[in-house]
């Protein structure tokens, strides 16, 4: 080890001697062909995964803030929830929790409302229709609600104001098995949480 330390010390001494200057964070700046080059030491090598995650979070927050709207055209604010206007929905790929591109315009309005009303707490509730296995539907609805929750948090909404829950097929908007009813029942509800104990109880006109 003494030999290794000596070699490293000699390298640094040589670098400084030819015009290198010390940088912050354990790096050395060496003049190369009229320019400079920063050489990070191994002890201060950045965590690539953390940098990538931080970058994605920063990008999501920036995009969300750029999309802030003041006039809501896709949501209606009631005392108990943010109700989506007729014909408006948040959609996912079939059988998955992946949001479709169509959904983001609605989500930006929800994000904007939460940004403009910092005292409002919201629970995202995922709902499915009654086809397929019940437990799998509950799991899918929870994952979809979590995906919406993540979008809002990554955009900068305080996670302490938000919650999510999977209702599966147990809170249908229309108690019917027609294709139209099932399409209506597959949805995301945004409940203004004044009573944290009430779950899967969207109010419909």
N, C-alpha and C positions, 0 to 999 in steps of 0.2 A: 504493500500500500504506500510506503514511503516513496518508492520509485514512481508510482502513478502520480502522487501529489507533486513530486519534483518536476515531472514532465509537463503536467498541467500548468504549474507555476512558470515554467520556462516558456510555454506557449503564450501565456498571458503577457509575460514580460516582453517577449519578442513582438507580440501584436501591438502593445503600447509603444514600443520603440519605433515601429514603422508608421505610427500615426493613428493608432486605434484609440478610441475614447470609451469610457465606461458608460453603459446605459442602465436605466432602471430595470428591475425585475430580473437581475442576474444575467444580463446579456452584454455583449461586447459589440461596439460598432467599429468596423474595420473599413478603411478607405480602399476601394477597389476601382481602379480605372477611372478616377475622377468622381466616383460616386461613393456611397456608403452602403454597408450591408450589416444588418443586425444578426448576430449569431446567438440564439438562445442556448443557455446551458441546459443539460438534461434535467437538472433538479427543478427547473421552472417551466418545463414543457406543458403547454396548455392542454386541458382536457377537451379533446375534439368533440365528444358527445355532448358535453355541457355547453360548449360554444354553439353547437348546432341547435340545441334545444333553446338556448337563450335567444339566438337569432330568429328562430321560428316564432317565439313568443313576442319578440319585439316587432316583427313583421305583422303579426296578427293584430297587435295593439294599434299599430300605425294605420293599417287598412281600416280597422273598425272606426277609429277616430276620424278618418277622412270621409267615412260614409255616414256621419251623424246627420240626421234629418230633423227638422223642426215640425214639419207637417206630416202627420201619419196618414197614409193612404191605404194601408193594409191591415192595421190593427185598430180596435176600438177599446178604449180604456173604460172599464166599469169598476164598481166598488170592490168586486171580488176577483177579477181576472183581466188579463189582456186578451180580448176575444179577437180572433182573426176574422176579417171581413168575408162575406160569402164569396166562394170561388177561390179563396186564398188558403194555402196550406203549406206545411213544411213536409217535404217528401224525402224519402230514403230509397236507396236501391233495394229492390225486392229481396226480402229475407235478410237484409244487412242493416248495419247502423251507419252506413256511409251517406252523408247528405248529398242531395242532388244540387246542381248549380242554381236551379230555380228557387231554392229555399233561402238563399242568402239575402235577397231584398227584404224578406219578412224579418229575418234575424237582425238586420241592421236597424230596423225600426224598433224592435224590442230592446236592442242595445241602446239606442238613442233615448228611449223612454227611461230606462234605468239610469243613464248618465244624467238626464235632466231632473230626475227625482231620487236623490240619494238616500232618502229615508224609506223607500219602498223595498220590501223584501219579496222575493219571487221563488216559487217552486215550479220546476219544469216537470210535467207529468207526461209520460209516454203511454200511448194506448194502441192496441192492435184490434183486429177483428176477431171473430170467434172460430176461424178456421185453423186446423192444426192442433198440436199438443199445447195444452194450457200452460204448463210450466215453461216450455220453450218460448211461448208468447210473452209471458211475464218477463223472462230474461231478456228477450229482444227489446221489449218496450223500455226496460231499465237502461239498456245499453244505448238506445236511441236518445233517451232523455239525458243521459250522461254526455253524449256527443254535443248536444245543444248547450248544456251546462258548461262544458269545456270551451266552446266557442265564446261564450260571454265572459268567462274568467280570463281567457287568453287575450281578450280584447281590452281588459282592464277593469272589469266590474269586480268589486270585492267579493271573494268567495263566501265571506260570512253573511252576505245578503241573499245567497242563493242556496237552493237545495234541488234534488231531483228524485224522482220515484217512478217505478214501473208499475202501471196498473194492469198491464196485459189486456185481456178482453172483458174485464170485470166492470168497466164503467162505460158502456156503450151510449152513444148519443142517440141512436135510433135502435130500438129493440126489434130488429128485423134481420132476416138472413138474405135479403136481396143484394145483388152486387152493388147497387147504389148505396144501400145502408151500410154495408161493410166498408165501402170506400170512405164514407163519412166517419165511421168509427175508428179508422186508422188515422191517428192524429197526434199532435202534441198540444197540450194545454199549458197555459201560463197562469198559475194561480197566485194571486197576491196573498201572501201568507200572514194573516192576522191571528189565526189559530193553527199552531203547528201540528195539532193532533188530528186535524181533519185531512184525510188523504183520499184521492180519487173521487172528488166531489165537485167536478166542474158544474157551473150553473149555466143552463141554456135557456134561451128565450123560445 
